[in-house]
Amino acid sequence: MALVVPATTVNDACGPDPGFFCELIFDNTENERLAEIVGWLVERPLRIILILLAAWIIKKIAHKVVDRAVSRLVRQSETDTEEQLEDAGKLDFGARAAKAINRIQERQVRSAQRIETIAAVLKSLATALILAVAALLCLSELNIDLAPLIAGAGIAGLAVGFGAQSLVRDFLAGMFILIEDQFGVGDVVDVGDTSGTIEKVSLRTTTLRDVSGVVWTVPNGEIHRTANHSQLWSRAILDIGVSYDTDIDQASEIMKSVADDLWHENDPDLTILEEPSVWGVQELGNDAVVIRLVVKTDPSEQWAVGRVLRARIKKAFDESGIEIPFPQRTVWIRNENDQDDDAEQPPAPDSVGGRERPVGSGDDAAPAELSGDGGGHDGGGGGDE
């Protein structure tokens, strides 16, 4: 009896999804081994090359999309820079104008660095994702079962995600800080737990130095709110207290005059952008009537302007006889030489809640005026660090 050998098909030689070259060789030669060799040496390398070429093209497209997206996100910052340039053009020529131009140039450099940082990170992420997909496709062309590999990668990613979720949160928060330009190097900010001048901003942490010189490193994921004191312009707010018998209009005019004099001096270190304004009576306190003065300044100069104005307003009030009130109390002082003579006399309460009384017939006891809490003047003030 003759043995019947089954005919070889193209699926046996080239698999369930035969390639063009493998099928072509098998149809012309009906040689299974030759078709299989051609499929491994020509068909699969060609597919892998095409996958890598497609990945390279997609990577280039993704990089262009990232560049355009980042440019669109920072366009608002460029608009703010143009507004600052217009404001600088209104300033008098000299030190103030040069300072404003330098500040604008620094902001432009910062924006350029921010764009480069964001674009580099997004491009790296896009490249890693595209290459990972291309590698999986290449492995599938080599008939490698990807199911265990994908499952293992998923389990490992889940474990890393649970263990490093705070790190991922810090990186995502850092990305949005850079994209939205919430703050940058040189800005004076309040991040909740601390405040100070920004010295370094990275994707994971923000480093700032407070007024005492202490350097703080704050993870970006823990920054839930940010108060930036040096974006575009600042405002010095001075709440000055005067006594109730003071002429409010006169005190307001003096404060306005002092602020106007500083404004017209054009001091480059005390740049006032607009005419100062007295907003009026801010508070009717227990000891004083509080008048508010508002001055718009260059970024981070509100504190220096406020200090100078407080000193000048104090001098101007002294010259005009206007009192800046402070809490007072009366204390009766006992004469120690007459303690034995008064031992049998019942004590009388003094004005601060004690049980002592004036000594003698009245000539030996005298009230003494002491200021409450050390006698410091309550002159108000705001906007300082």
Phi, psi and omega in degrees: 000130183279141179276128181264119179265124180294146181289140178279134179254170180294331178292327177292325183275321189244359179091176183293337179238078186292142177277170184296311184290319180298315180293323179296316180293320181292320180294329183270333184244338186054029179257110184295316183296316181295318179296322179293319179296317179297322179297322180283322186273338184240307188295307184292313176302324180293319177296318179297320179296319179294321178297315180295322178295317178296321178297321179295318179295315179297323178297318178298318179295318179298321179296321178293320178297320179297316180300317181291319180296316181293320179298322179292323182291329183263007180295326178297322177297321178294323178297317177298322179295320178295322177296320177297322179295322177295319178296323179294326179293339179276346181285160176291148178292149181130212186295321182295316179295318179297321179295319180294319179295319178298321179295320178294319179296319177298321179293322178296319178296319179297320178295320179296317178295322179295319178299314181297319180295312181296315181297319180297318180294312181295322177295321179296318178296316180296318179297316180298318180294315181295317180294325178295317178294318179296322179295320177296320178294323179294320178295324177294329177291339178267014178061033176267130180289116184271350183299311177296324181294315180293320179296316178297319179295323179295318179294317179296319178296323178295318179295316179295323180297318178292322183283332185239031182293326177293324178294317177297319178298319178298318181293318179295318178296321178296323177299314181290328176299318180288318182295316183274356180053051180294322175198166180212181181299130180100344180284149175260116188229160171240115184254020177105285182282335182208169178216155180167195182263130181291128177251334181201139176232121176237178181292335183257321186227163173235129181251127178221156180242126182277181186293339178274357180092003180280133179267126180247136174245114186245124174299137183298330180292343180265001178269100182267338177211153182222129174249110182262117182271003188221041176258116175068301178205166180228175182218125175268123181246118182245119175256105184255127180265138176231162182289162185291337180271010180277143174288111185298319181296318179296315180297320179295319179296321179295315179299318179295319180295318179297316180293322178295321178299317178294324179296317182283347178290337179056042176290122182296337179271351179228067187280116176255124188275329183226168178297129179299154184224136173263115184279345177111199183286121181268328185202144171254092186274183180291327185242349188205161169260120186265125178249134184258130174243133184237131182227126178271127187231176171295160179304135175069010179256003183294329182287316179296317178298319180297320180295316181295317182294320179298318180295318182289322179295322177300315179295318180295322177294320178298319180293329181267359179076022179268127184268135169264106190287161175211153182299142180229158175213155182251131180235131177269128183260130182271139177276116185293335182292339183251020182296318182294323181293331184260009184296326183275351181275140179291141180287154177241143181293143177265184187281354179247017173094005179277186181244011179270167182220167174300143187261149174080199183278000182128337180277337184271353182245139181213140177282148177237133180272121176236139178279143180289142177058045176089356176078020180284147178286139176260080185269003181076183177145152178204166175086359182276162180290000000 
